[in-house]
């Protein structure tokens, strides 16, 4: 059983997977979350892999933070603890898979696949099959997925894009021989409008009311076409988990402390004078609580929830700001974290917010810590598609026809606000943009997989890179960043 605060070793759980991308697993997983939530069930939403967009829809469906389970970024040993952390206080957990059931990191076998996560979680799998162009052959397809890895338990099938009652009858008859129950049938004409663009679905933060309507429609579709009682019963058959739930405070305690003082900074300066807002909050050990501004809003909606939790555990006050709307950083900001998103879609609006761009540039010039990933990297450049950005980096960014996608194995080339030189981390790239030059005179990372190259920028207190990383795999990153906030 999972032990520790919020023990969830016996929480019912299932994994929604598919033979391939495009089969409908996002619709089914999100719809199942919404349908169960509408019945008063507390649903814990999870997503296999590094994707940020699907968890936004999951959060709308459940009212809880959508969390990622990525065995490549975090290591297989953290999958169950992170799952348990997210599932605290819930009645059931639904995990949406990634790509095809057995697809994972290229050249790494089952690593980071939905199948691996299902095995780690001891969770049954529901296979969503696009049946639009097959009849009896569906039995061969499902039989192959059932028998490929005996450690993966496929406990049911949901048939998607079924054309008619006769078509449904043929499919059900074929699947009787396989012995896997049909737990749902969704008709071909019952479609939900989920618009896409160059990197997949349009994020929830950009769709507002439309996203809510889409999630409601998914929930109604699944409630009408699926056996909710059967799916809950299947989830209840999951085996118990062993180990403790992940906890940000405990993760920081077990991680090595950062070296202090930081190079060239000397001793920590005295606390600033008390301003009109009164004394700054303090941590239990009496240290001033620095304000870390975390970018959000429609242009910067990609961030793992554990990052803010780790920053808070390290002693920071995390305040979200929206570069599209806010003309100033939060009061007292001593560090900035800018994650991923779609600044290319909002380049003109970001450029028009000149006062915020200037303030971020001034903060960076002062040596304050600034951590930027992907979209954040673009925002810190001189320009994006010809429009002025923050000008923190001597580089320009532009849209490209080429999709850059995949996991990366990297090592820190230089000491930075995030990591000491030589620190190894794993990351993920997903973009259709180019930054020129691709690396500064002090690069952020030396990428070792899939090809050897240097990447990113370390300039003063700035760490900017295309790589998305998951700080739960290296909690010391958050502590190092917060300590730099205190001493800059």
Order of alpha helices (4+ residues) and beta strands (2+ residues): beta-beta-alpha-beta-alpha-beta-alpha-beta-alpha-beta-alpha-beta-alpha-beta-beta-beta-alpha-alpha-alpha-beta-alpha-beta-alpha-beta-beta-alpha-alpha-beta-alpha-beta-beta-beta-beta-beta-beta-beta-beta-beta-alpha
